[in-house]
Amino acid sequence: MSTTPLIQGERGLTIPSTAVFIAGEIAGTGILALPRAVEDTGWVGLMLIILCAILSAYTGIILGEAWTIAAEVFEDCKGHVQNPYQILGEKTYGKAGRYTVSVCLHITMFGGAVVFLLLAAENMETLVKDLGHDISFCFWLLIIAGVLVPFTWFGTPKDFWLIAYGATIATASAAVIIVVSVGLDASNHTSTEHEKVEFKKIALALGTIVFALGGHPAFPTFQMDMKRQKDFKKAVCFGFIIVSLLYLPVTTAGYLVYGKDLDANILTNLPSGGLANAVLLLVTIHLLLAIVIVISPVIQEVEMVLHVPRGFTWKRCVTRLLVVACVLFVAETVPKFNSLLSLIGGSSLTMLDFVCPILFHMKMHRLKAEADKPAVVNKSLEAVQASWDEPSDQIPLWRKVLNYEILIIGVLAGVAASVSAIINIVSPDSFSMPCYVNISRAAT
C-alpha cells in the first residue's frame, strides 16, 4: 500500500469536476447499447434504468462514506492512497476482502477498456467505410491502441481532468444528435413492433444496464483527488443526474421508433448521412477518452506492485504501454462487445457496484463504533474486526433493511446475468474468429 499526504494547497477536483469525471466514465456505452436492452425487457426496461441509476448512486454514496470513516479510524488511510478500494476491502475483511476487490476491479476496468476499444474500432470502420475507404475492424483496433498509449502517460485523475470534460461533452453532443436523427427517421417507421420478452434476454439486458450505470471501481480514486473528500456524495448525485439525462432520451426514442429492429449498437440503425457520421465521431471520441479514465485504477495498482516511481519516467511509459497491449490482445481475441459487456456487468461489476459498497459500509460503521470505545486503543486490527457480531446503532433500521434488499437483489440479478452471458458467449452462433486468425475481418 502507498499513501502520500496531500500537499497543502495542492489542486484537487471540485464537486462539479468530480461529477463530470463520473459522467465521463459511465456514459457512452449506455447510449449505444441501452436501447436494445430496453427492447429485450419491454417498457419495464426504462423503469429498470431509473431504478439502477438510483441504486448505483446510493451505493456510490455509501462507498464514499465508508472511505471517509476509514480515514478517521486508520492512520494509514489518511491523505492520498493509491489503491483505496482494495485498502477498504482489507480494512473490513482482511486479505480476502482486498484480493476480492482487486480481482473484480481488474476484471471490470480492464474489461471495460476492452469493450470501449471494440466499440471505437467498430465505429471507425463504419465511419471510414461511409467515406469510401475500407479499413478492417481488426486494423482499427491496432491503430486506436497506438493512438491511446501517449494519453495513458498522465498521472492520476486530477492530472487529466480535461479528458473527463471532453468525454462528457462529446457524449452529450452525441445524445442530442441521436435523438434528433431518430426523430427525423420516425416517419419511416410508422408501425413499430416489439419482440416477445424472454427470461434469457431480460437477464442479458440487466447485465447491460448494470454495466451502463457502473462506475464504482473508479469512484474511490476520484474521491482521493478531491479537494474535500467528504463532498464526494454530492458529486455522485450530480454525476448520476447527468448520466440519466443522457441515457433516457436516447433509449426512449430508440425503443419507440425502431422496436425489434434495434441492433446491439443503435448507431447502426441511424440513417446514413452527416448526422450519423457526426454521432459516430463524437461517440468514438468519448470512448477513446473514457478508456484513459477506466484503465487508470488498474494502471495505478500495477505500477504500485512493480514499484514504478510516481513521477513521469520511462518505467511509467513502458508499464502503461504493456497494459494497453494486453487490452489490445483481449480485444483481438474476443471481437464481440455485447456478450462481453453483459458478462462484466453481471459478474465483477455487480460485486463492486452493489455487494462490496454495502458490506464495507456496514462493517466500517461497526469498526468505528469499536474504535470509539476507550478500551480499543491497544487492540489489533484483528481484534477490531472480530467485533462484527456486536450490536451497533449507528445505522438506522430502515437503512439496514434497504442495504440487505439491495444486496440480495444485486446477487440474484448478477448471477442470472452472468450465467446468461456465458451461455450466449459459448453458443456456436455467437462465436467470432479472433482478429489474429483473420486480420481482415469486419465488425459483426
GUDOVO-956795 format. One line per 4 residues: number of its first residue (from 0); their letters; for each residue x, y, z of C-alpha. Coordinates in Angstrom, 2 decimals. Example, Ala and Ser with C-alpha at 12.3 -4.5 7.8 and 13.67 -1.06 7.14 Angstrom:
0) as) 12.30/-4.50/7.80 | 13.67/-1.06/7.14;
REM end
This chain:
0) mstt) 0.00/0.00/0.00 | 1.14/3.51/-0.75 | -0.09/6.65/0.94 | 1.08/10.17/0.37;
4) pliq) -0.23/13.17/2.35 | -1.70/15.81/0.09 | 0.42/18.93/-0.08 | -1.30/21.91/1.46;
8) gerg) -2.88/23.92/-1.30 | -2.38/21.18/-3.92 | -5.02/21.46/-6.57 | -7.74/18.85/-6.43;
12) ltip) -11.06/18.03/-8.03 | -14.10/20.16/-7.16 | -17.66/18.80/-6.87 | -18.52/19.73/-10.49;
16) stav) -15.23/18.33/-11.80 | -15.76/15.04/-9.95 | -19.35/14.83/-11.21 | -18.06/15.28/-14.76;
20) fiag) -15.46/12.54/-14.17 | -18.24/10.21/-13.01 | -20.41/11.05/-16.03 | -17.44/10.84/-18.39;
24) eiag) -16.50/7.41/-17.12 | -20.03/5.95/-17.06 | -21.87/7.47/-20.02 | -21.02/6.26/-23.50;
28) tgil) -21.66/2.55/-23.95 | -25.10/3.02/-22.40 | -26.16/5.41/-25.14 | -25.24/2.75/-27.71;
32) alpr) -26.44/-0.44/-26.00 | -29.35/0.52/-23.71 | -31.96/0.96/-26.46 | -31.55/-2.71/-27.41;
36) aved) -31.55/-3.70/-23.73 | -34.88/-1.94/-23.22 | -36.31/-3.65/-26.32 | -35.32/-7.01/-24.76;
40) tgwv) -37.08/-6.17/-21.48 | -40.05/-4.18/-22.77 | -41.01/-0.76/-21.43 | -40.16/-2.04/-17.94;
44) glml) -36.54/-1.61/-19.03 | -36.93/2.16/-18.78 | -38.01/1.75/-15.16 | -35.05/-0.58/-14.58;
48) iilc) -32.65/2.08/-15.86 | -34.08/4.66/-13.44 | -34.06/2.16/-10.56 | -30.50/1.04/-11.25;
52) ails) -29.36/4.67/-11.52 | -30.86/5.44/-8.08 | -29.40/2.31/-6.51 | -26.00/2.92/-8.11;
56) aytg) -25.97/6.49/-6.82 | -26.89/5.25/-3.33 | -24.18/2.59/-3.24 | -21.70/5.11/-4.63;
60) iilg) -22.52/7.46/-1.78 | -22.14/4.81/0.93 | -18.88/3.65/-0.66 | -17.58/7.20/-0.24;
64) eawt) -18.88/7.29/3.34 | -17.09/4.02/4.09 | -13.78/5.53/2.96 | -14.39/8.70/4.98;
68) iaae) -14.88/6.55/8.08 | -11.75/4.54/7.26 | -9.74/7.77/7.08 | -10.98/8.64/10.58;
72) vfed) -10.26/5.23/12.10 | -6.99/4.19/10.44 | -3.92/6.41/10.20 | -2.67/4.80/7.00;
76) ckgh) -5.92/5.76/5.24 | -5.33/9.48/5.69 | -4.06/11.56/2.81 | -3.78/10.24/-0.74;
80) vqnp) -3.97/6.46/-1.17 | -3.04/4.88/-4.49 | -5.45/1.91/-4.32 | -8.28/2.96/-1.95;
84) yqil) -10.93/0.39/-2.91 | -8.55/-2.51/-2.24 | -7.42/-0.98/1.05 | -11.04/-0.56/2.11;
88) gekt) -11.56/-4.26/1.43 | -8.55/-5.14/3.56 | -9.57/-2.92/6.48 | -13.02/-4.50/6.62;
92) ygka) -12.46/-8.14/5.64 | -8.69/-8.62/5.74 | -6.68/-10.11/2.89 | -9.75/-11.90/1.48;
96) gryt) -11.55/-8.57/1.09 | -8.53/-6.95/-0.54 | -7.97/-9.74/-3.07 | -11.68/-9.99/-3.91;
100) vsvc) -11.84/-6.28/-4.69 | -8.57/-6.37/-6.61 | -9.66/-9.25/-8.86 | -13.13/-7.78/-9.51;
104) lhit) -11.71/-4.31/-10.13 | -9.15/-5.52/-12.64 | -11.71/-7.64/-14.49 | -14.20/-4.76/-14.59;
108) mfgg) -11.92/-1.89/-15.55 | -9.75/-3.95/-17.89 | -12.84/-5.49/-19.46 | -14.44/-2.07/-19.75;
112) avvf) -11.41/-0.78/-21.61 | -11.67/-3.76/-23.97 | -15.37/-3.06/-24.64 | -14.66/0.63/-25.30;
116) llla) -11.81/-0.28/-27.67 | -14.04/-2.71/-29.60 | -16.81/-0.13/-29.93 | -14.38/2.59/-31.03;
120) aenm) -12.92/0.31/-33.72 | -16.38/-0.68/-34.93 | -17.40/2.98/-35.16 | -14.28/3.97/-37.06;
124) etlv) -14.71/1.12/-39.54 | -18.28/2.27/-40.24 | -17.32/5.94/-40.48 | -14.41/5.43/-42.86;
128) kdlg) -16.43/2.99/-44.99 | -19.12/5.65/-45.42 | -16.38/7.97/-46.68 | -15.38/5.45/-49.36;
132) hdis) -12.45/3.66/-47.67 | -12.31/0.07/-46.41 | -10.05/-0.49/-43.40 | -10.88/-3.63/-41.43;
136) fcfw) -12.11/-3.61/-37.86 | -9.04/-5.54/-36.69 | -6.65/-2.96/-38.15 | -8.61/-0.20/-36.43;
140) llii) -8.01/-1.94/-33.10 | -4.26/-1.67/-33.71 | -4.45/1.96/-34.84 | -6.61/3.12/-31.92;
144) agvl) -4.50/1.29/-29.33 | -1.39/3.00/-30.71 | -3.04/6.43/-30.52 | -4.15/5.79/-26.94;
148) vpft) -0.74/4.96/-25.47 | 0.55/8.56/-25.00 | -2.71/9.60/-23.31 | -2.24/6.92/-20.64;
152) wfgt) 1.02/8.57/-19.54 | -0.82/11.15/-17.42 | -0.70/10.56/-13.66 | -3.94/10.32/-11.62;
156) pkdf) -7.43/11.71/-12.44 | -6.63/15.23/-11.24 | -3.88/15.37/-13.88 | -6.23/14.65/-16.80;
160) wlia) -9.44/16.43/-15.80 | -9.71/17.91/-19.31 | -10.17/14.37/-20.64 | -13.23/13.92/-18.40;
164) ygat) -14.78/17.16/-19.64 | -14.04/16.19/-23.24 | -15.64/12.76/-22.81 | -18.79/14.19/-21.21;
168) iata) -19.22/16.99/-23.77 | -18.74/14.52/-26.64 | -21.36/12.17/-25.18 | -23.87/14.95/-24.51;
172) saav) -23.49/16.25/-28.06 | -23.88/12.73/-29.47 | -27.01/12.14/-27.38 | -28.68/15.27/-28.73;
176) iivv) -27.82/14.39/-32.33 | -29.04/10.78/-31.90 | -32.42/11.95/-30.58 | -32.73/14.43/-33.47;
180) svgl) -31.71/11.80/-36.02 | -34.14/9.20/-34.63 | -36.89/11.81/-34.63 | -36.26/12.65/-38.28;
184) dasn) -36.27/8.94/-39.13 | -39.52/8.24/-37.26 | -41.65/8.86/-40.36 | -40.01/5.81/-41.97;
188) htst) -41.05/3.56/-39.06 | -44.76/4.25/-38.62 | -45.67/0.74/-37.40 | -43.12/-0.22/-34.75;
192) ehek) -43.24/-3.80/-33.47 | -41.64/-5.15/-30.31 | -40.27/-8.62/-29.60 | -41.69/-11.03/-27.07;
196) vefk) -39.93/-10.72/-23.72 | -37.91/-13.79/-22.66 | -36.08/-14.51/-19.41 | -32.70/-15.03/-21.08;
200) kial) -32.96/-11.67/-22.84 | -34.03/-9.95/-19.62 | -31.01/-11.37/-17.78 | -28.62/-10.26/-20.53;
204) algt) -30.26/-6.83/-20.68 | -29.93/-6.46/-16.91 | -26.20/-7.09/-17.19 | -26.01/-4.42/-19.89;
208) ivfa) -27.92/-1.92/-17.71 | -25.66/-2.56/-14.72 | -22.58/-2.11/-16.93 | -24.01/1.11/-18.41;
212) lggh) -24.52/2.58/-14.93 | -21.48/1.15/-13.20 | -18.55/3.35/-12.31 | -17.82/2.34/-8.73;
216) pafp) -14.40/0.75/-9.36 | -13.02/4.21/-10.19 | -15.07/6.17/-7.62 | -12.55/5.87/-4.76;
220) tfqm) -9.73/7.17/-6.99 | -11.90/10.17/-7.89 | -12.59/10.76/-4.20 | -8.86/10.61/-3.45;
224) dmkr) -8.23/13.51/-5.82 | -10.97/15.78/-4.46 | -10.14/18.94/-2.53 | -12.74/17.90/0.08;
228) qkdf) -13.27/14.14/0.12 | -16.39/14.47/2.28 | -18.13/16.23/-0.62 | -17.96/13.10/-2.75;
232) kkav) -21.62/12.20/-2.16 | -22.72/15.47/-3.77 | -20.57/14.74/-6.79 | -22.11/11.26/-7.09;
236) cfgf) -25.64/12.67/-7.09 | -24.82/15.26/-9.76 | -22.91/12.69/-11.80 | -25.81/10.24/-12.00;
240) iivs) -28.26/13.04/-12.80 | -26.08/13.92/-15.79 | -25.88/10.27/-16.87 | -29.66/9.77/-16.57;
244) llyl) -30.33/12.91/-18.63 | -28.08/11.49/-21.34 | -29.42/7.94/-21.31 | -33.19/8.25/-21.03;
248) pvtt) -33.99/10.41/-24.10 | -31.83/8.28/-26.42 | -33.13/4.99/-25.02 | -36.77/6.06/-25.14;
252) agyl) -36.50/7.41/-28.70 | -34.76/4.28/-29.98 | -37.23/1.93/-28.28 | -40.32/3.74/-29.55;
256) vygk) -39.14/4.29/-33.13 | -37.15/1.16/-34.03 | -38.55/-1.50/-31.69 | -37.46/-5.03/-32.60;
260) dlda) -35.29/-3.70/-35.43 | -32.85/-2.23/-32.91 | -29.30/-3.56/-33.18 | -26.90/-4.08/-30.28;
264) nilt) -25.42/-0.68/-31.23 | -28.10/1.91/-32.05 | -25.69/3.80/-34.30 | -26.15/1.11/-36.97;
268) nlps) -29.90/1.91/-37.02 | -29.43/5.59/-37.78 | -29.93/6.69/-41.38 | -26.62/7.27/-43.13;
272) ggla) -25.52/10.83/-43.69 | -23.95/13.78/-41.96 | -25.79/13.38/-38.64 | -24.89/9.70/-38.35;
276) navl) -21.24/10.40/-39.14 | -21.14/13.22/-36.57 | -22.53/10.87/-33.91 | -20.03/8.17/-34.82;
280) llvt) -17.16/10.62/-34.47 | -18.40/12.08/-31.15 | -19.09/8.69/-29.57 | -15.69/7.43/-30.70;
284) ihll) -14.00/10.46/-29.13 | -15.83/9.69/-25.89 | -14.80/6.03/-25.99 | -11.14/6.89/-26.56;
288) laiv) -11.12/9.37/-23.68 | -13.10/7.01/-21.43 | -10.52/4.26/-21.91 | -7.92/6.52/-20.31;
292) ivis) -10.25/7.07/-17.32 | -11.37/3.47/-16.73 | -7.92/1.92/-17.10 | -6.37/4.35/-14.59;
296) pviq) -7.12/2.32/-11.39 | -5.64/-0.82/-12.97 | -2.53/1.04/-14.10 | -2.02/2.59/-10.67;
300) evem) -2.10/-0.77/-8.89 | 0.15/-2.42/-11.48 | 2.67/0.38/-11.00 | 2.44/0.04/-7.24;
304) vlhv) 3.12/-3.71/-7.42 | 6.06/-3.15/-9.79 | 7.37/-0.23/-7.67 | 7.20/2.20/-10.58;
308) prgf) 8.06/5.77/-9.41 | 5.05/8.09/-9.17 | 6.74/10.77/-11.27 | 6.97/10.73/-15.07;
312) twkr) 9.70/8.24/-16.02 | 10.44/5.76/-18.78 | 9.23/2.99/-16.46 | 5.76/4.57/-16.39;
316) cvtr) 5.71/4.75/-20.21 | 6.77/1.12/-20.65 | 4.38/-0.19/-17.98 | 1.39/1.61/-19.44;
320) llvv) 2.34/0.55/-22.97 | 2.25/-3.08/-21.82 | -1.17/-2.61/-20.14 | -2.61/-1.16/-23.37;
324) acvl) -1.04/-4.06/-25.30 | -2.86/-6.51/-23.02 | -6.15/-4.70/-23.63 | -5.49/-4.89/-27.37;
328) fvae) -4.76/-8.63/-27.23 | -8.05/-9.41/-25.47 | -9.96/-7.19/-27.92 | -8.38/-9.00/-30.86;
332) tvpk) -9.29/-12.34/-29.24 | -12.95/-11.62/-28.35 | -14.09/-9.13/-31.01 | -17.77/-9.06/-29.97;
336) fnsl) -18.64/-6.39/-27.44 | -22.27/-7.08/-26.45 | -21.76/-10.51/-24.81 | -18.61/-9.34/-23.04;
340) lsli) -20.45/-6.25/-21.80 | -23.27/-8.35/-20.27 | -20.81/-10.75/-18.62 | -18.80/-7.98/-16.96;
344) ggss) -21.95/-6.15/-15.88 | -23.44/-9.28/-14.35 | -20.35/-10.54/-12.56 | -17.47/-8.38/-11.32;
348) ltml) -19.23/-5.04/-11.77 | -22.24/-6.23/-9.75 | -19.86/-7.12/-6.93 | -18.18/-3.70/-6.98;
352) dfvc) -21.39/-1.71/-7.55 | -23.81/-3.34/-5.13 | -22.25/-6.02/-2.93 | -18.94/-4.56/-1.75;
356) pilf) -20.12/-0.98/-1.03 | -22.91/-2.24/1.24 | -20.79/-4.81/3.08 | -17.86/-2.40/3.50;
360) hmkm) -20.09/0.45/4.68 | -21.86/-1.65/7.33 | -18.63/-3.24/8.54 | -16.82/0.11/8.69;
364) hrlk) -19.58/1.54/10.90 | -19.02/-1.34/13.32 | -15.26/-0.81/13.27 | -15.74/2.89/14.02;
368) aead) -18.08/2.09/16.90 | -15.44/-0.24/18.33 | -12.64/2.27/17.75 | -14.59/4.97/19.60;
372) kpav) -14.51/2.88/22.79 | -11.62/3.84/25.14 | -10.61/0.21/25.62 | -9.86/-0.28/21.95;
376) vnks) -6.65/1.75/21.98 | -4.28/-1.21/22.25 | -6.32/-3.68/20.22 | -5.01/-5.16/16.98;
380) leav) -6.83/-4.84/13.67 | -7.91/-8.49/14.01 | -9.47/-7.76/17.39 | -11.31/-4.78/15.99;
384) qasw) -12.58/-6.84/13.06 | -13.81/-9.51/15.47 | -16.40/-7.04/16.77 | -18.57/-7.67/13.70;
388) deps) -21.19/-9.53/15.75 | -21.53/-6.80/18.36 | -24.66/-4.62/18.04 | -24.33/-1.11/16.62;
392) dqip) -26.99/1.57/16.46 | -25.13/3.89/14.09 | -27.05/2.66/11.02 | -30.85/3.17/11.19;
396) lwrk) -33.01/0.07/10.84 | -34.63/1.28/7.60 | -31.21/1.71/6.05 | -30.10/-1.76/7.12;
400) vlny) -33.23/-3.26/5.55 | -32.60/-1.29/2.35 | -28.97/-2.43/2.29 | -29.87/-6.09/2.62;
404) eili) -32.58/-5.81/-0.05 | -30.10/-4.24/-2.50 | -27.56/-6.93/-1.58 | -29.96/-9.80/-2.28;
408) igvl) -31.33/-8.30/-5.49 | -27.81/-7.49/-6.69 | -26.54/-11.03/-6.12 | -29.54/-12.72/-7.77;
412) agva) -29.52/-10.37/-10.75 | -25.76/-10.69/-11.12 | -25.87/-14.50/-11.14 | -28.71/-14.56/-13.69;
416) asvs) -26.97/-12.07/-15.99 | -23.59/-13.84/-15.72 | -24.98/-17.29/-16.48 | -26.97/-15.98/-19.45;
420) aiin) -23.94/-14.12/-20.80 | -21.70/-17.21/-20.51 | -24.30/-19.35/-22.30 | -24.51/-16.73/-25.03;
424) ivsp) -20.71/-16.48/-25.40 | -20.14/-20.27/-25.71 | -23.07/-20.67/-28.11 | -21.85/-21.73/-31.60;
428) dsfs) -23.94/-18.95/-33.15 | -22.05/-16.35/-31.10 | -18.53/-17.48/-31.97 | -16.34/-14.92/-33.73;
432) mpcy) -12.95/-15.66/-35.26 | -10.12/-13.84/-33.39 | -8.53/-10.99/-35.32 | -5.06/-12.55/-35.32;
436) vnis) -6.55/-15.53/-37.19 | -8.37/-13.35/-39.70 | -6.89/-9.85/-39.60 | -9.10/-8.61/-42.44;
440) raat) -12.41/-9.45/-40.75 | -15.10/-6.82/-40.39 | -17.04/-5.99/-37.24 | -20.06/-8.24/-36.64;
REM end
